[in-house]
Amino acid sequence: MPVFEIGNSLREARVRQGLEYPQIELATKIRAKYVRALEDEQFGVLPAQPYVKGFLRTYAEYLGLDGQLYVDEYSSRFVADGSEEATPRRISPRVHQNRGIERKVLLLALAGIAVLTALVIVAWKFGGSGSGTPAVVKQPAPPAAIGLQLTGVKKGTYLEVRRGSATGAVLLQATLGPGKVQRLDGKRFWLYVRRASGVRVSLGGKAVSLPSGRNLKVIVTPTRTARAGA
């Protein structure tokens, strides 16, 4: 007999925290249909077994649960001898359709490169300068980095991120392991950081210096970082 029901346990934790699927998709980068599949234990919907375990761990930890416990329970119930005990999924005709779309996109990209090359040649030959110096074709500047980036370092740490203030919408609740990266759009964030040394923070491409210590609550904006109340 299983120790607990994976799907119901995840669903109850989500409902208890008042979280919606779009919010979870934004924070975890897991598509909403896959989150629903995890809660319904429809693991055959997910692309492959490694995705099931990775998504299961990420979603459980986002809800503040023990991700490894859920992975172990899944492995004990659905995996035998290293193979997933699920009926093979049929290849949908949509796969062939998607491949056709990819070919069209590739052809369009090649055509775009050819047009750009032709424009450069024309600019070089018929540029306004009579000295024979090729005209400079200016490329658009890359967009400035935006949003909040959190990178786990050393042993990582637990994080909670809200939009704007301590009462704002929850964007992220997760344990960020070493080397793991989370990116969130926006300019003003409320952060709870269990251990400041376990995370590196940047906003708009600029490093954010956190006060040292544990259980930090700070407001981070493009112009300043300040301690915040609960």
C-alpha positions in Angstrom: 0.0 0.0 0.0 1.3 3.5 -0.8 2.3 5.8 2.1 0.2 8.6 0.7 -1.6 9.7 -2.5 0.8 11.9 -4.5 -1.8 13.8 -6.5 -4.3 14.5 -3.7 -1.5 15.6 -1.4 -0.2 18.1 -4.0 -3.6 19.4 -4.7 -4.5 19.9 -1.0 -1.2 21.8 -0.4 -2.0 24.1 -3.4 -5.6 24.8 -2.4 -4.5 25.4 1.2 -2.1 28.1 0.0 -4.7 29.6 -2.3 -2.4 29.2 -5.4 -3.7 29.2 -9.0 -2.3 27.3 -11.9 -1.1 30.4 -13.9 0.8 31.6 -10.8 2.4 28.2 -10.4 3.4 28.0 -14.0 5.1 31.5 -13.8 7.0 30.6 -10.7 8.1 27.0 -11.5 8.3 27.2 -15.3 6.1 24.0 -15.4 3.2 24.2 -17.9 -0.2 24.3 -16.2 -1.4 21.2 -18.0 1.6 19.2 -16.5 0.8 20.6 -13.0 -2.7 19.3 -13.4 -1.4 16.0 -14.6 0.8 15.6 -11.5 -2.2 16.3 -9.3 -4.3 13.8 -11.2 -1.4 11.3 -11.2 -1.7 11.1 -15.0 2.0 10.7 -15.4 1.7 9.4 -19.0 0.8 13.0 -20.1 4.3 14.2 -19.2 7.0 13.9 -21.9 9.2 11.2 -20.2 10.1 9.7 -16.8 12.9 12.1 -16.0 10.5 15.0 -16.6 8.0 13.4 -14.2 10.6 13.2 -11.4 12.0 16.7 -12.1 8.6 18.3 -12.3 7.4 16.4 -9.2 10.4 17.5 -7.1 10.1 21.1 -8.3 6.4 21.4 -7.7 6.5 19.7 -4.3 9.3 22.0 -3.1 7.5 25.0 -4.4 4.6 24.1 -2.2 7.0 23.8 0.8 6.9 20.0 0.7 9.7 17.4 0.7 10.4 16.9 -3.0 12.6 13.8 -2.5 9.7 12.1 -0.6 7.4 12.5 -3.6 10.0 11.3 -6.1 10.6 8.2 -3.9 6.9 7.5 -3.6 6.5 7.9 -7.4 9.5 5.5 -8.1 8.1 2.9 -5.7 4.7 2.9 -7.3 5.3 3.6 -11.0 8.8 2.5 -11.7 10.1 -1.1 -11.8 13.6 -2.3 -12.8 14.5 1.3 -14.0 11.5 1.4 -16.4 8.3 3.3 -16.0 5.3 1.1 -15.7 3.1 3.1 -18.0 1.6 2.2 -21.4 3.7 3.7 -24.2 2.1 6.9 -25.5 1.1 6.9 -29.2 2.8 9.4 -31.4 0.3 12.0 -32.2 -0.2 13.2 -35.7 0.5 16.6 -34.3 4.2 15.6 -34.0 4.4 15.4 -37.8 2.5 18.7 -38.1 5.0 20.3 -35.7 7.9 19.1 -37.7 6.4 20.6 -40.9 6.0 23.9 -39.0 9.7 23.7 -37.9 10.8 23.2 -41.5 8.8 26.2 -42.6 10.3 28.3 -39.8 13.8 27.2 -40.8 13.1 28.1 -44.5 11.8 31.5 -43.4 14.9 32.1 -41.2 17.2 31.2 -44.1 15.3 33.5 -46.4 15.6 36.3 -43.8 19.4 35.8 -43.7 19.6 35.9 -47.5 17.7 39.2 -47.5 19.9 40.7 -44.8 23.0 39.6 -46.7 21.7 41.2 -49.9 21.0 44.5 -48.0 24.5 44.6 -46.6 25.9 44.1 -50.1 23.7 46.9 -51.6 24.7 49.2 -48.7 28.4 48.5 -49.3 28.1 49.1 -53.1 25.7 52.1 -53.1 26.4 53.8 -49.8 26.6 57.6 -49.6 30.3 57.6 -49.1 32.4 57.9 -52.3 35.5 56.6 -50.7 34.6 53.0 -51.2 34.3 52.4 -47.5 31.4 50.0 -46.8 28.4 51.6 -45.2 27.9 50.5 -41.6 24.7 48.6 -41.0 23.7 49.3 -37.4 22.2 46.4 -35.5 19.6 47.1 -32.9 20.9 47.2 -29.4 20.0 44.2 -27.3 17.2 44.9 -24.9 18.2 45.8 -21.4 18.1 43.0 -18.8 14.8 43.2 -16.8 13.4 41.4 -13.9 14.6 39.7 -10.8 17.2 36.8 -11.0 17.9 34.5 -8.1 20.8 32.1 -8.2 21.4 29.5 -5.5 25.0 29.3 -4.2 26.8 27.1 -1.7 24.1 25.0 0.0 21.3 27.1 -1.4 18.4 28.5 0.7 14.6 28.7 1.0 13.0 31.8 -0.6 9.7 33.5 -0.8 9.1 36.3 -3.3 6.0 38.5 -3.5 5.0 41.2 -5.9 5.7 44.7 -4.5 5.1 44.1 -0.8 4.6 41.6 2.0 0.9 41.5 1.0 1.5 41.2 -2.7 0.8 38.1 -4.9 3.1 35.2 -4.2 5.5 34.7 -7.2 7.8 32.0 -5.7 8.1 29.7 -2.7 10.9 27.3 -3.1 14.2 26.0 -1.8 16.8 27.2 -4.3 19.6 24.7 -4.6 23.2 25.5 -5.6 23.4 26.5 -9.3 19.6 26.7 -9.7 18.3 29.9 -11.2 14.8 31.5 -11.0 13.8 34.6 -13.0 10.8 36.8 -12.3 9.5 39.8 -14.3 8.9 43.1 -12.6 10.7 46.0 -10.9 9.6 45.8 -7.2 9.7 42.7 -5.1 9.3 41.7 -1.4 11.8 38.9 -0.5 12.0 36.5 2.4 15.4 34.8 2.4 16.1 32.2 5.1 19.9 32.4 4.6 21.4 35.4 2.7 24.7 33.6 1.9 22.8 30.9 0.0 21.5 33.1 -2.8 22.9 35.7 -5.3 20.3 38.3 -6.4 20.2 40.7 -9.3 17.6 43.1 -10.6 17.6 44.6 -14.1 20.9 42.9 -14.7 22.6 44.6 -11.7 23.7 42.8 -8.6 21.7 43.4 -5.4 23.6 43.4 -2.1 21.6 41.7 0.6 22.2 42.4 4.3 23.9 39.4 6.0 22.1 37.1 8.3 19.2 34.8 8.4 15.4 35.2 7.9 15.8 38.4 6.0 12.8 40.4 4.8 13.7 43.0 2.2 12.1 45.2 -0.5 14.2 45.2 -3.7 13.7 47.9 -6.4 16.0 49.2 -9.2 17.1 52.1 -7.0 17.5 50.6 -3.5 17.3 47.5 -1.3 15.9 48.0 2.2 14.7 45.8 5.1 11.0 45.3 5.3 8.5 44.4 7.9 6.5 41.2 7.9 
